[in-house]
Amino acid sequence: GLEETLCTMRCTENLDDPSDADVYKPSLGYISTLNSYNLPILRLLRLSALRGSIRKNAMVLPQWNVNANAALYVTNGKAHIQMVNDNGERVFDQEISSGQLLVVPQGFSVMKHAIGEQFEWIEFKTNENAQVNTLAGRTSVMRGLPLEVITNGYQISPEEAKRVKFSTIETTLTHSSPMSYGRPRA
Amino acid sequence: QWPNECQLDQLNALEPSQIIKSEGGRIEVWDHHAPQLRCSGFAFERFVIEPQGLFLPTFLNAGKLTFVVHGRGLMGRVIPGCAETFMESPVFGEGQGQGQSQGFRDMHQKVEHLRCGDTIATPSGVAQWFYNNGNEPLILVAAADLASNQNQLDRNLRPFLIAGNNPQGQEWLQGRKQQKQNNIFNGFAPEILAQAFKINVETAQQLQNQQDNRGNIVKVNGPFGVIRPPLRRGEGGQQPHEIAN
């Protein structure tokens, strides 16, 4: 982006083209991100965006924003979203549908599960290079922990710890079956 | 956020205002609402981790610097998107399939040895754990910069627990009713965790640490054999083997 000046800066990027997606799974959906690396003007604005489109019964693995707050606006369809705060409390456990807005504060863990035919959303994030960390999956925090930390932390056997670490090979999107979500925790 | 937060007429030395006790140690927290801390934007903590104590993975809403005051130990940070670069070589020649699972033990992100004087920088949102593999308490002090752009919440120190819990709650959070602080898995329905991790619901419930009163620093019984590099020269009184070029 060094060659760009304020006057000639590119200001537009399309996030709806699945061929430009960062994560694409034909049966599950796609996720595209826009940050200061692919749109340098965002360095000035200190903002970035994420576009998601997932199909019925696809799940975005639980994750949190490392360095940003996010405003999530649903553009199409509906999903069940659970969000957990720093006290381990479920602070959001509802269906969210087209036209609704949800704020996802920094560090709060969030899971999205499409329940309509399709769930599409746009997230605006308050950091030009917003990062997420996932709880489950191939690039998750659990994969990065030694087995000994997991076995001692949760008092589970090494075999169970291996399953926790390695059973999910996806990074972002996975299949999930229709389920009941349990009662909200006080 | 507070217009007159730096009108300081008098400064004084500060002591911790809350001590969070756990099975394997304690965490001492300074009141970051004290005028001079609030003005500077710092939150300050001291960790005392007993031998064989494991401070369970936790991340913060702010970047922090940690200094090793006493003792030695191990430290791991899980940085999003980084590969598991510490791994044991698979054992070959045991037959395919079965041999692969027998030969494989573990792989994880980088683990570092800690000793007195080490200073560790940790960005916000990056999970970190410590283990005391010495014979003396491992004492760490940490300063988190709540006023930086890394923290986009309010000026409160907010530890997010990935494992364990804090039965005493976060007394330093004004306006929140005092209650036990649980780990973040506790807020998700076990069925969701089971699907996300592709495990059974019973194991998912174990991840929530609901029946666990050990706190956030637990005692490790038995060996703690994480894959880690040998000690650096001069650490722990051991010298590495000289290897000729």
Interface residues (C-beta under 8 A of the other chain):
Chain A: R46 M59 L61 P62 W64 N65 V66 N67 A68 N69 Q82 M83 V84 N85 D86 N87 G88 E89 R90 V91 P105 Q106 G107 S109 M111 H113 T126 N127 Q131 V132 N133 T134 L135 A136 G137 T139 V141 M142 R143 G144 L145 P146 L147 E148 V149 I150 N152 G153 Y154 Q155 I156 E160 R163 V164 S167 T168 T174 S176 S177 M179 S180 Y181 G182 R185
Chain B: L54 L56 P57 F59 L60 N61 G76 V78 I79 P80 G81 C82 E84 R105 D106 H108 Q109 V111 P123 S124 G125 V126 A127 W129 Y131 N149 Q150 N151 Q152 L153 R158 P159 F160 L161 I162 A163 G164 N165 G169 Q170 R176 Q179 Q181 N182 N183 I184 F185 N186 G187 F188 A189 P190 E191 I192 L193 Q195 A196 F197 K198 I199 T203 Q206 L207 N209 D212 V218 V220 F224 G225 V226 I227
